[in-house]
Amino acid sequence: MGQAVANWSERWVPSPFLFAIILTLIAYVVAIALTPDGPLENVINWYDGFWVLLEFAMQMVLILVTGYVVADSRQVSSLLNRVASIPDSGPQAAALVAAVAMVAGYFHWGVGLIIGAIFAVFVARAGLQRGMTFHYPLLCACGYTSQVIWHVGPSTSAGLLSATEGHVFEDVIGVVPLSESVFTVYAFGIALLVFLTVVPLMYLLAPEEEHAVGIDEYAPGLVEAGEGGVGAGAETGGDERAADGGTAQRMPADRLDDSRLVSYLVGAGMFVYIVQHFATAGVGEALDINVFNFLFIAIGLFLYGTPTAYVEAIRGATESAAGIILQFPFYAGILGIIDNSGLSELMAEALLDIATPTTFPVLAWILGGIMNFFVPSGGGEWGIIGGIVGETAVELGVAPGQAIIAYGTGDMWTNMFQPFWAIPLLGITRVRARDILGYTLIVMVVLTPVFTLGLYFLPY
C-alpha cells in the first residue's frame, strides 16, 4: 500500500511553491463564489494580506535556523552518527528515524525537523556502509513525522502566542499559559497516542530490501560526505577558523571573532535572563515564542564556541529557510483572501455552529486541519480563526487551553500532506516532496481515527 500511494504521489504531487500557487487560486475562486467580494476586491484582499505575517515569519525563520544549527552541531551530529548504526533492517531503520524525529519534534519543531532529516541521512548511510539498503524515501518521510507531534509540545506556535501578553485574542480568551495547554494530561495523551501509532506504522511500511531504493541512488553526493554531517554545523564543526588562511598576522578583530570568551559571556548573560525569567513565573507560565528563540540562540553560542563559528553555522542554516521566506508571503496572501473576504468566518461558523462541549474538540481539530492546507502556519491559522475558536470555546464552557490543543492537533495532522514545512528537510535529504508525501499521507489517514477518539475521550 505504501508503494502504491508513493507512486501516486510521485505522479501527481506538485512542488511546494506550486502547491502554494494552486491553493491561492482555489481560495480566490471560493471567496468570489461564497462571499460578497468580487474578483477585484479579492485581488486587493490578497495584497492586503501579503505582508501581514512578516513579524511572525521572522520568528518562524529564527525558530528553524536556530534549531537547525543546534541539531547540526558537531556534538549533536556525533551522537546521531553513533545511534544511526543501531538498525539491522529496513523496518527497524524506519521506526528508529520516526522515533528520534518525533521525540525531538515534540520539544522543538525546528530541531525535530532538522534532526529528522539529518538522522535519515545518517541511518541510510550507515546501512549502506554495512551492505544494507534501507528505503531512502521512507526514511525521509519518517524524518518528517516530527511535524505530526509538535503542536502538542512546548514549541506550539498557537500556544506560545496565546501565552504572550498582548496577543490579539487576549480580550476573548485571556493569556493562556502553557500549563493550561501543552502541559496537561490532554496534550500529553495526544502526544503519546501519536508516538505509539506512527512508530509501528513506519515499521510496517518499510518494503523488503529487494524492493528498497537506497540513498546511493537518490542522493549519491550525501554518500560521498562520509561520516560527517550534512549542513551548517558539519562544515564549521564548532571549530575556530584560521584567519587569512592561517598565514597572515592575526589582528585584534580576528582574535575577538574567534574568542570563546565572547560567546560564553554573551551566552551566559542570556542564560541568566532565562533562569530569572523562568524562576519568576515557571516554565509553563513564562515560555513564549520570543523566549524560545532567545534560549536556542544561547544554546547555539555555547555549542559553537566562537562568534565566527556561530555566524558561519547560521549562514549555512539560512538556506533551509529559503522556501519559508519566499512562500510565507503567498500563504499570508491566502490568509488575506480568506480573512478579509469573510470566508474564514463562513468556514468556522459552519463547523462550530453544530458544536457541543463534547464534540467541540473534534470539530476544532477538523477546522484546524482544513485551514492548514491554505495557511500552513500554526500561528498564522490561529490569527485567522483563533478568535472564533476561542469565543466558541468560552461560550460552550470549554477551557481555552483545550481549544488550543484541539486546533493544533488539526494543524499538525494535515502537515502530513501539506509540503510547506518539508522544504528544509527536502533540501537536506535531497529528495522531492512527491518522494515522501505518499508515505506521510498514509500517516495522516491512519491517525484520523486516533485523533478523533483521543480528542473526544481523553480527559483535560
N, C-alpha and C positions, 0 to 999 in steps of 0.2 A: 504494500500500500504506500509506504514511504517513497519508494522509487517511482511509482505511478504519479503521485502528486508532485514529486520533484520534477518529473518530465513535463507535466502540465505547466508548472511554474516557469521552467526554463523557456517554454514556448511563448507564454503569454504575459508574464510579469514585466512591466517596463522598468526603466531606470528610476531611481528615487526622484530625480528632478522632473522627469516627465510625469511621474506619478503626481507630483505637486501641481503641475500644469493641468492635468486631467481633472483633478479634484477641484481646481479653481473654476474650470469650465462647468463642472457639474453644479457647484454651489451657485454660480452665476445664473444658470438656466433655472434651477429650482427656485431661487429667490425671485426671479421675474415671474415665474408661474404661480407662486403661492403668496406673494406679498404685494402690496400696492406699488412698490418701487419698480420702475421700468428699466429698460436697458441702460439708458444714460445714468440714471440715479445709482444703479448698481456698479457702474464703472467708477463713479465718484465714491461710493461706499468702499470699493476695492482699494482705491488710492488712499482714502482716509484711514484705512486700517493698516496700510502697508508698513508704516513706521511706528506703530503704537507699541510694539514689543521690543524696541531697541534696548531698553534697560534690562529687561528680563532676558533677552538674547545674550547680552554680555554676561549676565550672571550664569547662564547655562554654559556659555563658552568657557568661563572660568572653572565651573564645576568639572567639565570634561577635560580641559587642558591640565589643571592642577591634579586631577585624578589620574590622568594619563602618565604624567611624569613620576608620580608615586608608584603606579603599577609597573612602569617600565624602568624603574631604578635598578641599579646593579644588585642591590640587596634583595629586592623582590624577585627579579628575574632569576637570580641564582637559586632561590628557594623553589620557584616554579619549575626550573630545569630539573632539579632533583626529584620533585614529585612526578614529573612527566614520564619517568621511566617505570612507573608502577604498573600500568595496564599491560596485560598479556594477550588481549584480544580486542577486536573492534568494539563489541558491546561494552566491555569494561572501560575502554578509552572514552566512548561517548558518555557513559554515565559519570565518569570522573570529571570530564570537562564541564558537563552540566552542573554537577555538584559544586565545583570550585567557583564557576561563574555566578551561580545563584547565591552562594554564601557571600561572595564579595559584593554582588549587586544589591543584596539586602541592606548592607551597611552604607554603600555609596554607589549610586547608579553609574557614575562616570568611571570609578575604579573598576566596578564589576564588568562594564562593557569592554574596557581595555584589557583587564586581566583575562576575561573570557577569550578575547581574540588572541592575545599573546600565548595563553596556555594551549589553545587549539593548535597553534603552530608548533609549540614545543612538543606536545604529545605526538602529533603526526610525524615530526622529525625524529623523535626518539624511537618510535615504532619502526620507521624506515631504516634507521641505523642498526636495528636488531633483526632486519629481514622480514618485517611485518608490514602489511598495507592496511592502514586504517582509512575508512572512507572520509576523505577530507571535507567535502561539503557538509556532511552531517556533523563533524567536529566543529566546524564554524557555526552551524546552526545551534549547536549546544552552547557555544560561547555567547550567543545572542540571548539565551534564556535568562541572562541576568536582568533583562528588561521586562520579564513577566513576574517579578517579585519586588522590584524596587519601591513601588509606590506604597507598600505597607511597611517600609523601613524608614530609618531616620533621615534619608535624603529626599523624602517625599516633597515634591515642589508645592503641591496644594497645601500640605500640612505645614511646611515651613513658612509659606506665605501667610497662612491663617494664624500662625503663631507670632507673626511680626506685628508689632504695634503700628497702627495707622493703615493697615491693609484695607483694601477697597470695600470689603464687606463687613467691616468691624461693627457698623451700626445694625447689621442684621444678625450676625452670629457671635459678635464679640471677638476677643482674642482667644483663640483655641490652642492651648499649649499642647506639645506633643504627648504629654502624659494623658491627654484625653483622646488622642487619635492613634498614632502608631504604637505607643507604649501601653497597649491594652490587650486583654485576652482576645478580643475580636480580631485585631490585626495580627497578633502572634499566631492565632489559629489559622487565618488565611495563608500566612507565610508557610506554616508547616504543611498545610494541605498541598500547596503548590510544589514544595520540595519533594514530598512523598509521592506525588503524581508524575512530575516531569523526569526525575532521575530514572525510575524504571521504564518510563516510556521511551526515553532516548536509548536506553539499553536494548529495548526490543526493536527499535527502528534500524539498528545497525545491520547492514547487509553482510552476507557471507563474504569471506575475504576474496574469493574468486570474482565477486561482483563489485568489490571496492575499488575506488579510484583514489590514488594517493596524492600526497602533497607534491610529489615529484612531477606529476602531470599538470596539476593546477597552478603551482607556484614554484617552479624549479629554482628561481632566484632565492627563495627562502631556505631551500635545502643547502644551497651553497654558503649560506650565512653561518653554517656550523652550529656551535654551541652558544653563540651569542644571542642577544635579544633581537628585537625586530624594529625598534623605533628609537625615540629620543634618548632614553636612558642607556640603551645598549651602545649607542655611539659615544656618549660622553663618559658613561660608566661612573659618573660621580668623580672623575679624576680631574686634577688641575691641568689646565692646558699649558703647553710650552709657549712662552711669549716669543714672538718673532721667529718661530721655527726653532727656538732653543739656542740660537747663535748670537743674537743681538743682546746688548746690555738691557737688563730689565729696569724699567722706570718705576718710580714710586706708584704711579697709577696702575701698572701691571701687577705690582705686589698687592695692592688693595683689591684688584679684581680677583686675584687668586687667594685671597685671605680667608681662611676658615673662621678666623675670629669675627670677621664682619658678619658672615652668615649666621654663626652661632649666637652672636649678640642680638641681631635682629630677630632671629627665630625665638630666642629666649624671651625677648620682650613681648613677642606675640603670644607665647605660651603663658606669660604672666597675666596678660589680659584675659586669655581664655579661661584659665583657672579661676581668676577672680570673678569672671562673668558667670561661670557655672556654679561657683560656691555661693554666689548671691541668690540665685533662683533655682538651681538644679538643672541637670541636662534636659530633662523633659520640658521644663518651663522656658529655658533660655536659648535653646538651639533654634536658629532661623537660617535662612539661606545665606546671608552675609557672613554670619559666624562660621557656617560650614566652610565657605570658601577661605576665610581667614585661617581656619585650622589647617586646611590642606596646603596652603602656601607655607605655613610654618613647618609642617612635616617635610615638605619638599626641600626647604632650605637646609634642614638637618641631614636629609638623605644624600644630597648632592655636595654639601660641604663648602662650596665656594660660590660667590656670586656669578662668576663666569660659567661654571658648570651648570648652575640652575638656569641661567638665561639661555644657554645653548639647548638644554632639555626642553624648555618652554618653546623655543623657536621650532624645534623638531616636532613638538606635540601639536602646534597650531595647525599643521596640515590636516590633522584628523578632524579639525573643526571647520574646514573649508565648506563642507556641504551645509552645515548649520548656518554659517554666515550668509551663504547665498540663499538658502531655501527658507530661512526664518521669515524674511520679509514677505515671501509669497504666501506662506501659511498665515502670516499676520493679515495679508490682504484677504484671504478667505475668511478670517475672523471678522474683518471689516464688513464683508458682504453679509455674513450670517448674522452678525450682531446689529449692524446699523439698519438692515432691511427689516428687522423683526423676526427673521426666520428662526433664530435661536429660541425665542420665546414660544413660537409655534411648536417647535420640536420638543422643548422641555415640558410645556403645558400638556401636550398630547399624551405624554407618558405619565407625568406626575399627577394629572387630574384624576387618574384611577388608583392612585397610591393609597395604601393604608399604612399604619405604623409598622405592620409586619412585612408587607410587600415592598415598602419604600426602598430598603437597601438593594433589592434585586432590580428594581426599576431605575434607580440611580446608577447602578452598575451598567445596565444596558445603555442608558443615555451617555455615560462616560465613554463606553466602547464605540458608539456611533460617532460621537464628536471627535474622538481621537483620529478617525480616518481623515477628517477635514482640518483639524488643528492638532498635529501630533506633538503637543507640548502640554504636560500636565498642568503647569501654571497658566499657560495661555487659554486652555479649555476652561479652567476654573475661573479665569477672568470673564469668560462669556456666560457661563451657566451657574457659577458659584452662588450668585445672589438668589437665583430661582431655587436651586437645590437647597441652599441654606434656609431660605424663608419657608419652603415647604416642610423641611425637617422640623423647624421650630413650631409651625402650625400643627404638625402631627404629633408633636411631643417626642421626636427622635433627637437624640443628642447630636449636636453639630459634628463632634469628633467621629461618630459612627457614619454620618453622611459623607464626611471627607474620605473615610476608608472605602466606603461602598463606591463612591465615584472614582476614586483612584484605582480600585480593582478593575473597573471597566477600561480605564486608560491603559493600564499595563496589559490587559487581556488582548486587545486588538493591536498592541505593538507587534504581536507575532505575525501580522500580515500588513503592517504599515512599515515600509522600509526606511523611514526617515532616520531613526536613531541607529540603524545598522551601518550608516555611512562610514563612521570611523572604523568599525570592525572590518568592513569591506576593504578599506584602504590598507589595513594592517595585514589581513589574511590574503589579499589579492584575489578574492573571488567576487562574483557578481551577486546582486540581490536575488536574481532568479535562481541562483545555485542553492540558496539556503531557505528561501521562503516556502518551498514545497514542504519541508520538514517542520518549519515553525508554524505553518498553517495547521498541521495535524496537532501540534501542541495547543493551539487556540481552540480547536474543536473538542479535544479531549478534556480541556479544562472547563468547558462550558457547563456541564452538569456539576462539576466540582465547585465552581464558584456559586452556582445557583443554590445548591444545598448549603454550602458554607455560610453565605451571606444571610440565608433565611434562618438557619438553626443555631449558628454559633452565638453564645451569649456575649453581650457587650460589657 
